[in-house]
Amino acid sequence: MPVTILAPAAALLYLTATALQLLHIFQQRLQINRSVLGLSLAALLCHAGVVWYSVFEGAGVELGFYKVSALIFLAINSVCLASLARRPLQNLLVVLFPLSAMSVLVAAYAPDTARIRTDLPAGILLHIGSSILAYAVLTLAAAQAALLAVQDHQLKQRHTRGLVQILPPLQLMEKMLFELLWVGEILLTVAIASGFIFLDDIFAQHLVHKTVLTLGCWLLLAVLLWGHYQLGWRSTTAVRLTLSGFALLVLAFFGTKLVLELILGRS
């Protein structure tokens, strides 16, 4: 089966790219290396193959806990690599790629946790697609916020070596964070709106926790964006609200699927 070949290949390429990027970080090279980029693109292609053969089975779609995790990491990595054309986000790869390697291996070899769906209308596909893209962008925003927190702390402690030397200036780091938050909030708005329009009952018993937590994330990020542009909120407040909103989103998506599929055994 192709997935049993593609998954180990993707994992190996991701880990090799991670090791090479770490080497460049230790050497304090600020630009993305062509070798890292080449390995990343090759890993992404293999990852896409794993998703194609495991998620899109025949005429249906299987969105179980393990396989949708691989799909989300594919979206995260695609957004991150595409963003490298404009913004220096390559340091995030050393966190994303090991997790991506694990996700493709688990998707390839773990048992199915959900049934294949062949009855998904276009509106539901819009909801699923925008949700995955929103999750991808906001994952990058959360990782960016974590780096910003470390950078801000080190600068306040007057540490000018180590991580501070390989990161862009603090002002650019903040700008990149809010760019990601804007895109993520727009995609999350589309996901929520399409859910209300196309799902039969978005507050049904098995969806109510997911809906409430997602709305909580949307509200936190909306308040943060308003506060940034109206009240001048910056690094510390931005980091706290970004990570809090992302935590709600993780609970909404992965928490709900974990409980339903792995604990309660419902597809």
Protein Blocks (a to p, Z undefined) as FASTA:
>chain_A
ZZlmmmmmmmmmmmmmmmmmmmmmmnopabdcfklmmmmmmmmmmmmmmmmmmmmgcjbc
cdbfklmmmmmmmmmmmmmmmmmmmpccklmmmmmmmmmmmmmmmmmmmccfbdcdfkbc
fklmmmmmmmmmmmmmmmmmmmmmmmmmmmmmmmmnopaghjllmpccfklmmmmmmmmm
mmmmmmmmmmmmmmmmmpmblmbfklmmmmmmmmmmmmmmmmmmmmmmmnopafklmmmm
mmmmmmmmmmmmmmmmmmmmmmnopZZ
